[in-house]
Amino acid sequence: MRVAIIYHIFPHYRRPVLRELVKHGEHEFSFFSSLETVHGIRAFQGDDLITISPIYFKLRGSTWVLRKYIPIVLSARFDAVIVHGHPNMPASWIIGILGRLTGKKVLYWAHGWLRKERPLRATVRNLHYSLAHHVMTYGERAIELARASGFDASKITPIFNSLDWELAQAKFVKLEAAGTGKTKLNLGFRTDDFVVSCVARLTQLCRFDILIEAGNILGREGVPIRIALIGDGPERRNLEVLAETRGVEVDFVGETYDEELISQYVYASDVTASPGKVGLSAMHSLMYGTPVVSHDNLDDQMPEVEAIVSGITGTLFTQDSAQALADTLRYWYQRRGDRERTRVACLDVIKVRYNPVVQARTINQVISSLA
């Protein structure tokens, strides 16, 4: 089938899965999105394999405004249209309607259902997604929530999420050759430090204050904890003051897009801790074999939390509890002797589900099922 993929912007992390779709050759894909930076997120501009035709996108409050997409949907060039299915984007509704009227297969690529909603909101969401012939979601929990709200779950397929697995594998080989101890020393840690890190923008929503409080609890117990925060943001100064007050060693690495450096921090860490929501940072951590800790309120989580298998690839602790987070981190500190086994388990989750090859294969299968 000839397929148009219409997105608001393609973030850079989408590049690997777009390339896999083209390389697979099962269907013919064309890509359309804005090429402008939105709220600090730089758009993927295309490369030697991917050509992105520009359309208009702006955020206006909570409304996602897309323009210049109607000729694409009406074009006889395409048999199917995949659109970023966001109910707050009017274009998503219009594409669903026009796509069906012109005989095209319509697919939504979306978070989908994240939590149980009030009846009116659930009805609007279900009406939106019913415009598509099929909905491709980021996780499996969406199926359970959709079914509970009365939506036909047979129209949903999880395609999960992914980052640049090929790049990570190449860096992982070099990191393994150096080893954890040497990598820690290169970053200024001691080899016996219990390193807890996170790659994120430093905002209140991330709740790194809880992580510092948990670090204080563990420090009083004699656990040699060292926290590394890779990122910057409005909460940095507050966190610096809190760390100093609580006597917790925190390395504020600052904002960086250097994957060479980021990979070293993640690989050298014993745990990634994301006390607020956890999304792609879970994929980032697991790609380098590091377990992930986050909170247990699934209604206030992102779909990627499903990659956390308790005691194997991470742990979910009681939301907003510094003591619960400290208890969880202590568990992983005591598991340090199984570090290599844990690393293999984390990598296996990425190999089986959260990588561009599997994601592209699933998307192609969904399209073929509608042909």
ZAZA-722866 format. One record per residue (C-alpha): x, y, z; residue number from 1. Coordinates in steps of 0.05 Angstrom, whole numbers. Layout:
<pts>
PT      c1      c2      c3  seq
PT       X       Y       Z  NUM
...
</pts>
This chain:
<pts>
PT      c1      c2      c3  seq
PT       0       0       0    1
PT      20      73     -11    2
PT      19     105      58    3
PT      23     178      80    4
PT      48     188     151    5
PT      25     257     176    6
PT      55     281     242    7
PT      59     348     277    8
PT     135     341     281    9
PT     180     280     278   10
PT     226     284     339   11
PT     297     259     324   12
PT     284     195     362   13
PT     233     175     309   14
PT     287     173     255   15
PT     307      99     266   16
PT     236      72     261   17
PT     222     115     199   18
PT     284      87     166   19
PT     263      16     184   20
PT     195      27     152   21
PT     229      50      87   22
PT     282      -4      88   23
PT     231     -59      99   24
PT     199     -45      32   25
PT     132     -79      47   26
PT      94     -13      37   27
PT     111      53       3   28
PT     116     109      54   29
PT     115     185      47   30
PT     127     230     107   31
PT      96     298     124   32
PT     108     342     185   33
PT     131     411     208   34
PT     206     422     206   35
PT     203     477     259   36
PT     227     470     331   37
PT     169     466     380   38
PT     177     481     454   39
PT     251     463     450   40
PT     240     398     412   41
PT     280     399     348   42
PT     246     367     289   43
PT     279     313     248   44
PT     293     344     180   45
PT     303     280     140   46
PT     366     246     115   47
PT     393     205      57   48
PT     335     155      63   49
PT     278     197      91   50
PT     248     257      56   51
PT     200     298      98   52
PT     153     345      62   53
PT     138     405     106   54
PT      70     424     132   55
PT      48     475     185   56
PT      43     462     260   57
PT      35     507     320   58
PT      14     497     392   59
PT     -40     546     414   60
PT     -54     533     487   61
PT     -77     460     491   62
PT     -98     459     418   63
PT     -52     429     365   64
PT     -60     468     300   65
PT     -40     432     236   66
PT     -48     461     166   67
PT     -32     444      94   68
PT     -50     371     104   69
PT    -117     367      67   70
PT     -87     360      -4   71
PT     -47     301      23   72
PT    -109     266      51   73
PT    -149     279     -13   74
PT     -93     256     -59   75
PT    -104     193    -100   76
PT     -30     178     -90   77
PT     -44     145     -23   78
PT     -84      83      -2   79
PT     -75      95      72   80
PT     -61     152     120   81
PT     -26     146     188   82
PT     -36     208     232   83
PT     -13     226     301   84
PT     -80     213     336   85
PT     -87     268     388   86
PT    -159     288     406   87
PT    -135     360     418   88
PT    -111     364     346   89
PT    -172     382     302   90
PT    -133     357     241   91
PT    -135     287     270   92
PT    -211     287     269   93
PT    -214     318     199   94
PT    -163     268     171   95
PT    -204     211     200   96
PT    -267     236     166   97
PT    -236     255      99   98
PT    -194     192      96   99
PT    -256     149     103  100
PT    -296     191      53  101
PT    -241     182       1  102
PT    -236     107      12  103
PT    -170     107      48  104
PT    -151      65     108  105
PT    -140     110     168  106
PT     -93      92     224  107
PT     -79     132     287  108
PT     -10     129     319  109
PT     -24     151     390  110
PT     -16     145     465  111
PT     -89     125     465  112
PT    -120     109     532  113
PT     -75     126     592  114
PT    -125     126     650  115
PT    -198     115     667  116
PT    -236     178     649  117
PT    -303     210     666  118
PT    -360     187     620  119
PT    -364     249     577  120
PT    -289     253     565  121
PT    -286     178     552  122
PT    -342     184     501  123
PT    -307     240     464  124
PT    -242     200     463  125
PT    -277     138     437  126
PT    -313     178     384  127
PT    -246     206     361  128
PT    -211     139     356  129
PT    -272     107     323  130
PT    -256     150     262  131
PT    -195     106     249  132
PT    -197      36     221  133
PT    -143      19     271  134
PT    -107      51     330  135
PT     -33      38     343  136
PT     -16      52     416  137
PT      47      59     457  138
PT      29       4     506  139
PT     -16     -55     523  140
PT     -53     -23     581  141
PT     -89      20     530  142
PT    -127     -42     508  143
PT    -153     -56     578  144
PT    -174      16     589  145
PT    -207      22     520  146
PT    -246     -42     530  147
PT    -270     -18     598  148
PT    -295      47     566  149
PT    -334       9     513  150
PT    -286      15     455  151
PT    -276     -44     407  152
PT    -208     -70     431  153
PT    -198    -111     367  154
PT    -183     -45     332  155
PT    -122     -32     376  156
PT     -51     -58     367  157
PT       6     -37     413  158
PT      68     -17     373  159
PT     106       8     436  160
PT     162      58     429  161
PT     236      59     412  162
PT     300      99     409  163
PT     363      90     367  164
PT     377      17     385  165
PT     431       9     332  166
PT     471      68     358  167
PT     463      45     430  168
PT     488     -25     412  169
PT     551       4     382  170
PT     565      46     443  171
PT     548     -11     490  172
PT     601     -55     459  173
PT     654      -2     474  174
PT     628       8     544  175
PT     630     -67     559  176
PT     702     -68     536  177
PT     719     -14     586  178
PT     676     -44     642  179
PT     633     -12     695  180
PT     690       4     743  181
PT     732      41     693  182
PT     672      78     666  183
PT     655     102     736  184
PT     725     126     747  185
PT     726     163     681  186
PT     664     201     703  187
PT     693     220     770  188
PT     657     168     812  189
PT     688     119     861  190
PT     683      46     840  191
PT     642      29     902  192
PT     593      87     893  193
PT     520      66     886  194
PT     505     110     826  195
PT     433     132     814  196
PT     421     175     752  197
PT     367     203     707  198
PT     368     239     640  199
PT     312     291     643  200
PT     294     364     644  201
PT     297     388     716  202
PT     225     408     730  203
PT     178     401     790  204
PT     141     345     755  205
PT     203     302     756  206
PT     203     302     833  207
PT     278     297     840  208
PT     268     328     908  209
PT     241     260     930  210
PT     304     227     902  211
PT     349     273     942  212
PT     308     260    1005  213
PT     314     185     992  214
PT     389     195     983  215
PT     392     228    1051  216
PT     357     169    1083  217
PT     405     119    1051  218
PT     465     163    1067  219
PT     448     160    1141  220
PT     448      84    1134  221
PT     518      84    1105  222
PT     499      70    1033  223
PT     550     106     989  224
PT     498     136     943  225
PT     517     185     888  226
PT     464     218     845  227
PT     476     243     774  228
PT     424     287     740  229
PT     436     296     666  230
PT     396     355     643  231
PT     378     426     662  232
PT     315     465     679  233
PT     280     513     725  234
PT     287     468     787  235
PT     362     462     784  236
PT     378     516     836  237
PT     326     490     885  238
PT     354     419     877  239
PT     425     444     888  240
PT     405     478     953  241
PT     366     416     976  242
PT     424     370     961  243
PT     472     414    1000  244
PT     424     419    1058  245
PT     412     344    1061  246
PT     485     327    1051  247
PT     474     285     988  248
PT     526     280     933  249
PT     492     302     869  250
PT     528     313     803  251
PT     490     365     762  252
PT     517     347     693  253
PT     475     398     657  254
PT     440     395     589  255
PT     475     353     537  256
PT     455     317     473  257
PT     522     281     470  258
PT     502     207     468  259
PT     575     188     480  260
PT     573     221     548  261
PT     501     203     564  262
PT     514     130     549  263
PT     572     129     598  264
PT     530     157     655  265
PT     472     109     642  266
PT     517      48     635  267
PT     557      66     698  268
PT     493      75     739  269
PT     466      20     783  270
PT     396      47     775  271
PT     358     100     736  272
PT     308     136     782  273
PT     251     176     753  274
PT     207     193     814  275
PT     156     229     770  276
PT     129     200     705  277
PT     176     155     665  278
PT     173     154     589  279
PT     229     148     539  280
PT     280     153     595  281
PT     261      82     611  282
PT     280      60     541  283
PT     344     100     545  284
PT     364      65     610  285
PT     346      -6     590  286
PT     385       0     525  287
PT     448       4     567  288
PT     427     -50     615  289
PT     407      -6     674  290
PT     342     -20     713  291
PT     290      34     722  292
PT     254      58     785  293
PT     191     100     782  294
PT     125     109     819  295
PT      67      59     820  296
PT       7     103     802  297
PT      -6      78     731  298
PT     -60     130     719  299
PT      -5     182     727  300
PT      46     146     684  301
PT      68     141     612  302
PT      60      76     572  303
PT     135      61     574  304
PT     127      44     647  305
PT     104     -25     622  306
PT     177     -41     608  307
PT     190     -43     684  308
PT     184    -115     708  309
PT     187    -114     784  310
PT     252    -140     812  311
PT     279    -156     742  312
PT     283     -92     700  313
PT     265     -44     756  314
PT     214     -29     810  315
PT     153      14     821  316
PT     150      49     889  317
PT      93      84     926  318
PT      82     151     891  319
PT     110     213     927  320
PT     141     173     983  321
PT     215     187     996  322
PT     218     129    1045  323
PT     188      80     994  324
PT     238     105     942  325
PT     295      95     992  326
PT     271      24    1007  327
PT     268      10     932  328
PT     338      37     920  329
PT     365      -2     979  330
PT     338     -65     946  331
PT     378     -51     883  332
PT     439     -33     925  333
PT     435    -101     957  334
PT     428    -133     888  335
PT     494    -105     862  336
PT     523    -175     861  337
PT     473    -193     806  338
PT     489    -131     764  339
PT     508    -170     701  340
PT     446    -214     705  341
PT     403    -151     713  342
PT     438    -119     654  343
PT     421    -178     609  344
PT     348    -176     632  345
PT     343    -102     615  346
PT     373    -111     547  347
PT     326    -169     532  348
PT     265    -125     541  349
PT     292     -77     488  350
PT     311    -134     441  351
PT     242    -166     445  352
PT     196    -106     444  353
PT     223     -35     448  354
PT     266     -26     386  355
PT     256       4     316  356
PT     258     -63     280  357
PT     202     -93     320  358
PT     162     -28     319  359
PT     167     -21     243  360
PT     150     -95     233  361
PT      87     -87     275  362
PT      65     -24     238  363
PT      74     -60     172  364
PT      33    -119     197  365
PT     -24     -73     218  366
PT     -25     -38     150  367
PT     -24    -105     114  368
PT     -83    -131     156  369
PT    -124     -72     130  370
PT    -105     -79      57  371
</pts>
